[in-house]
Amino acid sequence: MDFLYVKALHIIFVVTWFAGLFYMVRLFIYHAEADKKEQPAKDILQTQYKLMEKRLWYIITWPSAILASFFAFWMLYKNPVYLEMPWMHVKLAFVLALYFYHGACHSIYKQLQRNEIKYSALKLRLWNEVATILLFAIVFLVVLKNAINWIWGVVGILLVSVLLMLAVKMYKRIRAKKSWDKYEQELIDEDEKKLNS
């Protein structure tokens, strides 16, 4: 197979891998928030989230991670000169960090499947931004192909991280201020009235 086809497949599966990771942690957040709901909503939501998490994790996220890696190794096999480039070493370090992130997400997934909620929704929102930081780092390294400027890139990533953390905290304040939980309860009450009439 031509190198560019292998590269295209690698990029496609990297995109689906990140999509799976981003959506997975969103489901973790919703799952943790459902723990604060009254019965029977709590059980209904958590059962649904468990099912969604299982499907996403084993049908999209894990296969995408495996296929992205398979095509990456194939690219390196077809073009081993990449391994001599300093930017590739830095990129591979970030990819290794991505695998650790994926493994940590797998651990959280298993906990939630056992109804063990160890992290708050806020902590999971912050955790969700780790994938964003890794994505920024990897894409910039691949596009710029420059390991010399990776120090500036790390500074930039740290600044983006701080901005993301501030955005998460601001979102939490806005959500509390707009009283979205109150709105949700009003919707539930309306549905109950419709069912009872």
N, C-alpha and C positions, 0 to 999 in steps of 0.2 A: 504494500500500500504506500502511496506517495506520502512524503513527510507532511505536507500541508493538510492532507486529510486527517492524519493522526493528530496534528496540532489542533485542527478544528474540533475533532471529537473530544480532545482533552479540554478545550475551552468550554464546550457545551456541558460536559459533566462537572467541571468546576462551578459553572453557573448554577446547575441544578443542586449541587452539593451545598453551596452557600444558601440557595433558596430554602432548602430543607432545614438547614441550621437556623436561619432567621425565623422561619415559621414555627419550628419546633420550640424554640425558647418562648415565642409568643404564646404557644399552647401551654407551656409550663406556667407562664404568668396567669393565664386565665384559669388554669387548674388550681393554682394557689389561691386566687381570688374567690373561686367557687367554694373553698373551704370555709369562708366566712358567711356563706349563705345559710338561710334557714332550710330545714327539711320540708318537702322532699326535693326542693330545687338543688340542694347541695349534692345529693346522691345522683340525681339525673344528670347534672352538668359534669360531675367528675367521671361518671361512667362514660359519657360521650367523649370527654377529653381523653380518657385512657384509650378508647378505640381509635380516635383520630391520631393520637400520638403514635400508637403502635403501627398504624398503616403508613404514616408519614416516615417514621424511623426506618422501617424494614422494607418499604416498597420504593421510597425515593432517596432518603438521605444516605443510608449505608451503601446501597448499590452505586449511587453517584460518587461517593468517596472512593469506593473500590475501583470503579471505571476511570475516574479522573487519575488515580494513581497508576493504573494499568497503562493508560495512554501516555502518561508522563514518562514512565520507564521506557516505553516504546520509543518516544521522542528522543530520550537520552541515548538509547541504543542506536538509533538511526543517525544521531548527530552528537557524538560524545564530546565534541569540542565545547559544548555548553558547560561541561564540568570543569573546564579550565578557566572559566570566566568568573572573576570575583563577585559580581552581582548575583550570579546563580547560587553561590555559596550562602549569601545573605538571604536570598529568596528561599532556599531550601530550609534554612533555620526558621523562617516564618512559617513555612509549610509544616515543619515539625511541631511548631507551637499550635498550628491549626489542628493537627492530629491530637494533641493533648487536650485542646478545647473540645474536640469531638468526643474524646473519651470521657471527659468530665460531664458533658451533656448526656452521654450514655448512662453514667452513674445517676444523674438526676432523674433521667427517664425511668430507670429501674426502681428508684425510691418512690416516685409518683405512682408507678404501677402497683406498688405494695401499700398505697395510701399513706406513705410517709412524706409529710410536707415539712421540709427542713429549712426552706428559704422563703422569705417574704416576697411579695410581688415586686417591691422596690428593688430588692437585691437581684431578682431575676431580670428586671429591666436593665440594671447596670451590667449584669452578666451578658445580656444580649448585645451590648455594645462592643464586647471583646471581639466578636466576629467581624464587626464593622471595621475595627482598627486593623485586624489582620488582613481584611480585604484591601483596605487602602494601601497597606505596606506592600503586599504582594503585587498588586496591579501597578503601583508606581515603580517598583523595581523591574518588573517585566517590560514596562513601556519605556522607561528611561535607560534601562540597562547600565546603571552606573552605581557601583558600590562605593565610590569615593564620596558621593553626596548622600550616602545612606544615613550619615550622622545628622545632616539637615533634615532628611526624611523622618528620622526618629523624633527629632524635635517637633517637626510638623505633626507627626502622629500623636505625640503627647499633647500638643495644643488641640488637635481634633478631639482627643479623648476627654480633655477637660471641658471642651464645648459640649460634647455629647452628654457628659455627666450633668452639666448645668441644665441642658435641655430636658433631661429626664426629671430632674428635681423641679424645674419650672412646670413641666407637664403635670406632675403630681399636684402642685399648688393649684394650677388651673382646674384640674379635675375636681379637687376638693371644693374650690370656690364655686364652680358651676353646679356642684352637687349632682353629678351624674348618677350617683347611687340612688339619690332621691327620685330622679327621673325614671330609673330602672324599676324602682318599687312601684311608682305610679303606673307604669306599663303592666306590671304583674297584677296590680289591683284591678285595672281595667279589664284584663283578660279573665280574671276570676269573676267579675261582675257579668261579663258576657256569657260565661259558662253557666252561671247560676240563674240567668234570666231566660 
